[in-house]
């Protein structure tokens, strides 16, 4: 997990955070939440990428850990 506070939002995001939260298993990233300039907030589940609606830092952590638990099942 890495989170930075930015002086202004990245293009494509409405908040002032830059982040990446990843679950790596046996050297492969199987789950990742991140945002990047132009792409905005999104999540990766194995080979699939989909938009993510960022609400708050706490909601981001909750969503990530819920997905980790679901993946582990």
C-alpha positions as CSV (number, residue, x, y, z in Angstrom):
1,X,0.0,0.0,0.0
2,X,1.2,3.4,-1.0
3,X,-0.7,6.7,-0.6
4,X,0.4,10.2,-1.4
5,X,-1.4,13.5,-0.6
6,X,-1.2,15.7,-3.7
7,X,-1.6,19.5,-3.9
8,X,-4.4,19.0,-6.5
9,X,-6.3,16.1,-7.9
10,X,-4.8,14.0,-10.7
11,X,-6.7,14.5,-14.1
12,X,-9.5,11.9,-13.9
13,X,-9.8,12.0,-10.1
14,X,-11.8,14.4,-7.9
15,X,-9.7,14.0,-4.8
16,X,-6.2,14.9,-3.8
17,X,-4.8,11.4,-3.3
18,X,-2.5,9.2,-5.4
19,X,-2.6,5.6,-4.3
20,X,-1.9,2.0,-5.1
21,X,-3.0,-1.0,-3.0
22,X,-2.0,-4.4,-4.3
23,X,-2.3,-8.0,-3.4
24,X,0.6,-10.0,-4.8
25,X,0.7,-13.8,-4.7
26,X,3.7,-15.8,-5.8
27,X,5.1,-12.7,-7.6
28,X,1.9,-12.0,-9.5
29,X,-0.4,-9.0,-8.8
30,X,-3.9,-10.6,-8.5
31,X,-5.7,-7.5,-7.1
32,X,-4.9,-3.8,-7.3
33,X,-6.7,-0.5,-6.6
34,X,-4.9,2.6,-8.1
35,X,-5.4,5.9,-9.8
36,X,-3.3,7.5,-12.5
37,X,-3.4,10.7,-14.5
38,X,-5.9,10.5,-17.3
39,X,-7.3,7.1,-16.1
40,X,-8.6,8.1,-12.7
41,X,-9.6,5.7,-10.0
42,X,-9.9,2.0,-11.0
43,X,-9.3,-1.5,-9.8
44,X,-7.7,-4.6,-11.4
45,X,-8.9,-8.1,-10.6
46,X,-6.4,-10.5,-12.2
47,X,-6.5,-9.5,-15.9
48,X,-9.7,-7.4,-15.7
49,X,-9.7,-3.6,-15.2
50,X,-12.8,-1.7,-14.1
51,X,-13.6,1.8,-12.9
52,X,-13.7,2.4,-9.1
53,X,-15.8,5.0,-7.4
54,X,-13.6,6.7,-4.8
55,X,-15.7,7.9,-1.8
56,X,-13.1,8.3,1.0
57,X,-9.8,6.8,2.1
58,X,-11.6,4.6,4.7
59,X,-14.0,3.3,2.1
60,X,-11.0,2.6,-0.2
61,X,-9.4,0.5,2.5
62,X,-12.6,-1.3,3.3
63,X,-13.3,-2.1,-0.3
64,X,-9.7,-3.4,-0.8
65,X,-9.7,-5.6,2.3
66,X,-13.2,-7.0,1.4
67,X,-11.8,-7.9,-2.1
68,X,-8.8,-9.5,-0.5
69,X,-11.0,-11.6,1.8
70,X,-13.2,-12.6,-1.2
71,X,-10.1,-13.5,-3.3
72,X,-8.7,-15.7,-0.4
73,X,-12.0,-17.8,-0.3
